[in-house]
Amino acid sequence: MTSRSVLIAVLLISLGIVFGVVLVSNFRGIDNSFAGQEVKLGNQSQQKASASLQSLNDAFHTIAKNVTPSVVYITVKTKGEPDSKDEEGGGPDIFHRFFDPNFHFQNPRRGPEVGAGSGVILTTNGYILTNNHVVDNANSDGIQVTLPDTRQFKGKLIGTDKYTDLAVVKIDASELSVATIGNSDDVEVGNIVFAFGNPLGLTSTMTQGIVSALGRRIDLSSDQYSIENFIQTDAAVNPGNSGGSLVDINGAVIGINTAIATTNARYQGYSFAIPINLAKKVATDIIKFGKVRRGYIGVGIRAVDAVTGKASGLDKAQGVIVEEVKPNSAGSEADMRLGDIILSVDGKEVNSSNALQTIIAGKYPGESVTLKILRDRKEIEKKVALKSRDDEAEVVAAKDSKSSDPSSMDSAPAKTFKFEELGLTVSGLSLKMKKSYDTENGVFVESVEPLGPAQERDLRPGDIILSVGDKQVTSVDEFYATIKKLKPGDAVMLRVKGEDKKVKFRAIEMPK
């Protein structure tokens, strides 16, 4: 390489170095040293929320601040169960009371257990409302109440009401924060609500939703005297929420969280709360008397559907039909009759059995109610003085072990006829049938076709059809002649006696 070539190479290298230094020193995008300097992350200027959104945020926070101190955490040591009965307390599998989180169990239903729930403080001196299923079967010293400020107290069970699934517990405390009690009669579908409680062991939890429906009956209990008139909501609740409060936008309690609709024993979208107006009356009775004093009419009822209404002369489905009047009851003394349709109580419409039960449950024995009744297609009023219910009424007659098999009777029915259009086969009554069902007239339902009109109207094999409309039937021929007079689309009321010997009414419509 010549001296000239070397000189050119050195010159080029030098120019490259100079160019690189100038480029780096003039690059403004990177600070080569953060030592001793403040690191700034993100945008430091904060945007303001809209006034309406900020107002909503503040309102939700205020509700949480005001309500949380009145909701307690309850843990219960129970005596355990000797068998493996359903831990949710009966009823359809889809509906569950949400108590006893699984993680609390070491040996479910086989020995003493520990469960958790919630409660609402009612008085400054320590009376607390919760669910009966939260404290049911608790040991004598097995109830512990933890306040939101973490103080703990032994709870004393004051009283329970299994028909509404409510209970009252007392702790030895004073100057407690108490819940604001609202009016559940004012609740409407679509109202915003908030659920408070202690789900899955997570204390002092608040969730939000809307009222999805009112007056729900979900048959959690098979007891005929159970009172179910739930507020349905989509606010998230889970095991441990039982006994907690459902509040409105004012922070006032409108319900006591009690159950959920689920297929996995966890929240899937719908929960149910006992209306506070019903709960308030129950709690007041328990605190004052140690038990619930509740009036009863003493009638068995069923909601009127479209066909029943049509057969009774109503323009639309409304009211509840009386299918049983208990002897010596308030209804009996007021001359209420089978087939009466109760349209309203003290001016309030009743279109479901639970609606009527809820109104009457808010009354005391000795109080009177005015019933508007449809009888023989005419409206009349009855004033009924409510009576207390004898606990003997809880006993339901056992089903006749001889069932409805005609072969168990002493002689074959005189005649059998199949009504194809109704999916119904009837026969005459033998002497033994008449004696067994305590009736002198009627026809025996031998069979009911699956998915036929008779089955859809809840007629069952073993029923005795006593009358069609206002006409008694004494034979298959008479029943046939009466039914054949009906035109397609006509509806008629059947008076029926079931295998349990109770009279019921089933309206049926002739197929078109």
Protein Blocks (a to p, Z undefined) as FASTA:
>chain_A
ZZklmmmmmmmmmmmmmmmmmmmmmmmkbcfbfghiacdehjfbdcdddfklmmmmmmmm
mmmmmmmmmpccdddddebjablcdfkopajfkbccdehifklpfbghkbccdddddddd
fbfnopacddfklmgoiafklcccddfkopacddddfbdcfknopacdddddehiacddd
ddfklpcehiacddddjeehiahiadddddfbghiaehlafcfkbccdddcdfbdcdehj
gopacddfkopafbdcfbdcdfkopaehiacdddfklmmmmmmmmmmnopacdddehiac
ddddfklmmmnopabdedjddfbdcehiaklmnopaehiacfbgghiacfbfklmmmmmm
mpcehiacdddddeehiacddddddddddfklmpccdddfklmbfklpmbdcfbdcddfk
nopacddddfklmmmnopabdcddfbdcehiaklmnopaehiacfbgcjbccfbfklmmm
mmmmpcghiacddddddfkopacdddddddZZ
